[in-house]
Structure formats: structure tokens, C-alpha cells
Amino acid sequence: MIGVLVNTATVLVGSLIGLLFKKAIPKKLTDAVMLGIGLCTVYIGISGALKGENTLILIGSIVLGAIIGTAIDLDRWLNALGALIGRRFKNANGTVSVAEGFVTASLLFCIGSMTIVGSLQSGLTGNNETIFIKSLLDLVSSLILSVSLGAGVICAAGFVFVFQGALVMLARYLAPVLTTQAINELTCAGSLIIIALGLNLIGVTKIKVANYLPAIIIAPLIVWIVSLFN
């Protein structure tokens, strides 16, 4: 779990540094940074989406994920959690809610191949190298995000700890299902969600991104089911 603790700490430190700098940065620059983050997020999503090997699996996982996520309204529950946390914080400019910062940062930090592969390596072999590299990236990302999205980003550290910690603890049980192909399809589905998140940040769309999260669980399950028939 040392890798998870380090990753959580880097998100906390990066967010704190970003919040300190935020006070000295004019709103015009903050808006420009926000747009830049959105564009980078779209690029990251496109890069990850290209790792997919089977379009039918992507379509199936996104459709089923959307049905499940919308039925239980994951977006509302995740935003409600962010709003609950946000009652303890006061947004300085009122342009971005704590809930938005929490949800956006949580999704960016936890959806991706480095999170899955790094957590599995840590849980199965004790090798934290991938998580340490991710931690360094998250340090920079959390710093930049907190400048635009505020205090909600620092709250995402708790989500990182719970999500990655669960993957590390369950690694031995998940390893048989999370093959290389399964991780590629999971990354593809997750990256498509990241693209939607980036479009939201730019202001092009208002997609309820969290409602599609079940897709990242369904994608490797479909791969596993297909492998049983091969």
C-alpha cells in the first residue's frame, strides 16, 4: 500500500501548492488554464482510446455502462458526495463548484491504464514503480487542476486512496480477468469517458460523465466472457 499512500500524498501536496498560487493568479489566466486543461484532457483521452482492439467491445461496454449508470444515476451520487464535501469549503470566485472539482479530478486521477496496471503490480508483486511514476504525474496535474478547479481537487485525494487501495488489495482476484487485452479495452472505454470530460471542461458539452463509469468494469468482463468461448 506504500505506492497508494505516496500517490495520495502527491495529490494532496500538488493541490495545496496550486491553491496557494491560485490566490495570486487573475481570473483571466485561470480561465485560460482551464481551457488548456480541457484540451489536454481531450488529447489524453484520444491517445488512450486508440489502445482499443475491438470496436464492438467498446460499443457494448459504453451502451451497457450508460444504461446501468443512468439507472442508478451515478453522476448525481458522485456530485452529491462532492457537494457534501464542499460544504466545508468556500469557493473564492464561485465559478467552479467544489463538487465539479472533486468529480473531475477523481476521474482524471483514477481512470487510466497506469492506475490499473500499477495497482495490480503493487498488489501482486510489491513493485510500486508504475504507481510512483503516476504519482509524479499526479503531483503536477493536481497542482494545475487546483488552480482552475479549486478546493475540490484536494478532496479527490481521498477517492484516489480508496479506489487504488481497493485495486491493490483485490489484485490477486482481479489478475485472471485483467489480461493485457482486457486492460486495453478498459483503457479504451475509460479514455472515451475522459474525452467527454475534456469536452465538458472546454464548455462544448454537459455530459453526465460519471453515468458512463460502469463501462470500465463491463469492458474487461466482456473480454473475459468472449475468451471463454475461444
C-alpha positions as CSV (number, residue, x, y, z in Angstrom):
1,M,0.0,0.0,0.0
2,I,3.0,2.3,0.1
3,G,2.5,3.2,-3.5
4,V,-1.1,4.2,-2.9
5,L,-0.1,6.3,0.2
6,V,2.6,8.1,-1.9
7,N,0.1,8.8,-4.7
8,T,-2.4,10.2,-2.3
9,A,0.2,12.4,-0.7
10,T,1.3,13.8,-4.1
11,V,-2.2,14.8,-4.9
12,L,-2.6,16.5,-1.5
13,V,0.8,18.3,-1.9
14,G,0.2,19.3,-5.5
15,S,-3.3,20.6,-4.7
16,L,-2.1,22.6,-1.8
17,I,0.6,24.3,-3.8
18,G,-1.9,25.0,-6.6
19,L,-4.4,26.6,-4.1
20,L,-1.6,28.8,-2.7
21,F,-0.7,30.0,-6.3
22,K,-4.4,30.4,-7.2
23,K,-4.8,33.5,-4.9
24,A,-2.2,35.4,-6.9
25,I,-3.4,34.4,-10.4
26,P,-6.0,36.7,-12.2
27,K,-9.3,35.1,-13.3
28,K,-8.4,35.7,-17.0
29,L,-5.4,33.5,-16.6
30,T,-7.3,30.9,-14.6
31,D,-9.9,30.7,-17.4
32,A,-7.1,30.2,-19.9
33,V,-5.6,27.4,-17.8
34,M,-9.0,25.8,-17.5
35,L,-9.4,25.7,-21.3
36,G,-5.9,24.4,-21.7
37,I,-6.6,21.6,-19.2
38,G,-9.7,20.7,-21.2
39,L,-7.8,20.5,-24.4
40,C,-5.0,18.3,-22.8
41,T,-7.7,16.1,-21.3
42,V,-9.3,15.5,-24.8
43,Y,-5.8,14.7,-26.2
44,I,-5.1,12.2,-23.3
45,G,-8.5,10.6,-24.0
46,I,-7.9,10.2,-27.7
47,S,-4.4,8.7,-27.1
48,G,-5.9,6.1,-24.7
49,A,-8.9,5.3,-26.8
50,L,-6.5,4.2,-29.6
51,K,-5.4,1.3,-27.5
52,G,-8.7,-0.5,-28.0
53,E,-8.6,-3.6,-30.2
54,N,-12.3,-4.3,-30.7
55,T,-14.8,-1.6,-31.5
56,L,-17.8,-3.9,-30.7
57,I,-16.5,-4.4,-27.2
58,L,-16.2,-0.6,-26.8
59,I,-19.8,-0.1,-28.1
60,G,-21.1,-2.8,-25.9
61,S,-19.4,-1.6,-22.7
62,I,-20.4,2.0,-23.3
63,V,-24.0,1.2,-24.0
64,L,-24.4,-1.2,-21.1
65,G,-22.4,1.1,-18.9
66,A,-24.7,4.1,-19.8
67,I,-27.8,2.0,-19.1
68,I,-26.5,0.9,-15.6
69,G,-25.0,4.3,-14.7
70,T,-28.1,6.2,-15.7
71,A,-30.4,3.8,-14.0
72,I,-28.7,4.3,-10.7
73,D,-27.7,7.9,-11.6
74,L,-24.1,7.6,-10.6
75,D,-23.4,11.2,-11.7
76,R,-25.9,12.5,-9.1
77,W,-24.5,10.4,-6.3
78,L,-20.9,11.4,-7.1
79,N,-21.8,15.0,-7.3
80,A,-23.8,14.7,-4.1
81,L,-20.7,13.4,-2.4
82,G,-18.7,16.3,-3.8
83,A,-21.3,18.7,-2.6
84,L,-21.3,17.2,0.9
85,I,-17.5,17.7,1.0
86,G,-17.9,21.1,-0.5
87,R,-20.0,22.3,2.5
88,R,-16.7,22.5,4.4
89,F,-15.1,24.7,1.7
90,K,-16.0,28.0,0.3
91,N,-15.2,28.7,-3.4
92,A,-13.4,32.0,-3.7
93,N,-14.8,33.1,-7.1
94,G,-17.9,31.0,-7.2
95,T,-17.3,30.0,-10.9
96,V,-16.4,26.3,-10.2
97,S,-18.1,24.3,-7.5
98,V,-16.2,22.0,-5.2
99,A,-18.3,19.1,-6.5
100,E,-17.1,19.8,-10.0
101,G,-13.5,19.9,-9.0
102,F,-13.8,16.7,-6.9
103,V,-15.6,14.7,-9.7
104,T,-13.3,16.0,-12.5
105,A,-10.1,15.4,-10.6
106,S,-11.2,12.0,-9.3
107,L,-12.0,10.7,-12.8
108,L,-8.7,12.1,-14.2
109,F,-6.6,10.5,-11.5
110,C,-8.3,7.1,-11.4
111,I,-9.3,6.3,-15.0
112,G,-6.4,5.1,-16.9
113,S,-4.1,2.1,-17.6
114,M,-1.3,3.4,-15.2
115,T,-3.8,3.2,-12.4
116,I,-4.9,-0.3,-13.2
117,V,-1.5,-1.8,-14.1
118,G,0.3,0.0,-11.3
119,S,-2.2,-1.2,-8.7
120,L,-2.1,-4.8,-9.9
121,Q,1.7,-4.8,-9.9
122,S,1.8,-3.4,-6.4
123,G,-0.7,-5.9,-5.1
124,L,0.7,-8.9,-6.8
125,T,4.5,-8.3,-6.7
126,G,5.0,-5.4,-4.4
127,N,6.5,-3.4,-7.3
128,N,5.4,0.2,-6.9
129,E,7.4,1.7,-9.8
130,T,4.4,2.4,-12.1
131,I,2.5,4.0,-9.2
132,F,5.5,6.1,-8.3
133,I,5.7,7.4,-11.9
134,K,1.9,8.1,-11.8
135,S,2.4,9.8,-8.5
136,L,4.8,12.3,-10.1
137,L,2.4,13.0,-12.9
138,D,-0.4,13.4,-10.5
139,L,1.6,15.9,-8.5
140,V,1.9,18.2,-11.5
141,S,-1.7,17.5,-12.6
142,S,-3.2,18.3,-9.2
143,L,-1.2,21.5,-9.0
144,I,-2.5,22.7,-12.3
145,L,-6.1,21.5,-11.8
146,S,-6.4,23.1,-8.4
147,V,-5.6,26.5,-9.9
148,S,-8.7,26.3,-12.1
149,L,-11.0,23.9,-10.2
150,G,-10.2,24.9,-6.6
151,A,-10.5,23.0,-3.4
152,G,-12.5,20.1,-4.9
153,V,-9.2,18.8,-6.3
154,I,-7.6,18.2,-2.9
155,C,-10.7,16.2,-1.9
156,A,-10.0,13.8,-4.8
157,A,-7.0,12.5,-2.8
158,G,-9.5,10.5,-0.7
159,F,-11.0,9.0,-3.8
160,V,-7.5,8.1,-5.1
161,F,-6.7,6.3,-1.8
162,V,-9.9,4.3,-1.7
163,F,-10.0,3.4,-5.4
164,Q,-6.3,2.4,-5.8
165,G,-6.2,0.9,-2.4
166,A,-9.1,-1.4,-3.3
167,L,-7.4,-2.4,-6.6
168,V,-4.2,-3.3,-4.7
169,M,-6.0,-5.3,-2.1
170,L,-8.0,-7.2,-4.7
171,A,-5.2,-7.6,-7.2
172,R,-4.8,-11.4,-6.8
173,Y,-8.5,-11.9,-7.5
174,L,-8.6,-9.4,-10.4
175,A,-5.4,-10.5,-12.2
176,P,-7.0,-13.5,-14.0
177,V,-9.7,-11.2,-15.6
178,L,-7.5,-8.2,-16.2
179,T,-5.4,-9.6,-19.0
180,T,-3.4,-7.4,-21.4
181,Q,-6.4,-7.3,-23.9
182,A,-8.8,-6.6,-21.0
183,I,-6.7,-3.7,-19.8
184,N,-6.5,-2.3,-23.4
185,E,-10.3,-2.4,-23.8
186,L,-10.8,-1.0,-20.3
187,T,-8.4,1.8,-21.2
188,C,-10.2,2.5,-24.4
189,A,-13.6,2.7,-22.7
190,G,-12.2,4.8,-19.9
191,S,-10.4,7.1,-22.4
192,L,-13.7,7.8,-24.2
193,I,-15.1,8.9,-20.9
194,I,-12.0,11.1,-20.4
195,I,-12.7,12.7,-23.8
196,A,-16.3,13.5,-22.7
197,L,-14.8,15.0,-19.5
198,G,-12.5,17.2,-21.6
199,L,-15.3,18.4,-23.7
200,N,-17.2,19.4,-20.6
201,L,-14.2,21.3,-19.3
202,I,-13.9,23.2,-22.6
203,G,-17.7,24.0,-22.4
204,V,-18.7,22.2,-25.6
205,T,-20.9,19.7,-23.8
206,K,-22.6,19.0,-20.5
207,I,-22.3,15.2,-20.5
208,K,-23.1,13.4,-17.2
209,V,-19.7,11.6,-17.4
210,A,-20.0,9.6,-14.2
211,N,-23.0,7.8,-15.6
212,Y,-20.7,6.0,-18.0
213,L,-18.3,4.7,-15.4
214,P,-19.7,1.2,-15.3
215,A,-18.3,0.8,-18.8
216,I,-14.7,0.4,-17.4
217,I,-15.9,-2.6,-15.4
218,I,-18.0,-4.1,-18.2
219,A,-15.3,-3.9,-20.9
220,P,-12.9,-6.4,-19.2
221,L,-15.9,-8.6,-18.3
222,I,-16.9,-8.8,-22.0
223,V,-13.3,-9.7,-22.9
224,W,-13.3,-12.4,-20.2
225,I,-16.7,-13.8,-21.4
226,V,-15.5,-13.9,-25.1
227,S,-12.3,-15.7,-24.0
228,L,-14.4,-18.5,-22.5
229,F,-15.8,-19.2,-25.9
230,N,-12.5,-19.2,-27.6
